[in-house]
Amino acid sequence: MKTVNILSVAALTLLAATGVRAEPYDGVNSAVSAKVREEVNAEAVRTASAPNQNVARGSRGPETVAVSKDRAIVEAEAIRTASAPDQNVASGSRVNSKIISTMSHPADPRAQAK
């Protein structure tokens, strides 16, 4: 009986000592925001009251895409890449290998002139 009391007192003392040295928890990340709380609330109200907000993507018709290149240029690049003679060869195919294309590209004008 005395042993049980001694062990329980030792356990309680250990718990108390551990609790005293515990560090405070301030969260994982500190909150950093460039907006004030009122701005965030106003934006939330605008977003929540927007029409068609719960409509699935693509059900409103085709989406517009920002065009960065002319269609003819993109098509020519695609044809050139698709007809490259060594397009399926990777430099990691063999140890310490380098790809040096010795074949003429079929899309090049000089290869078509031959």
Secondary structure as GFF3:
##gff-version 3
##sequence-region A 1 114
A	DSSP	alpha_helix	2	20	.	.	.	ID=ss1
A	DSSP	alpha_helix	37	48	.	.	.	ID=ss2
A	DSSP	alpha_helix	71	82	.	.	.	ID=ss3
A	DSSP	three_ten_helix	91	93	.	.	.	ID=ss4
A	DSSP	alpha_helix	109	113	.	.	.	ID=ss5
###
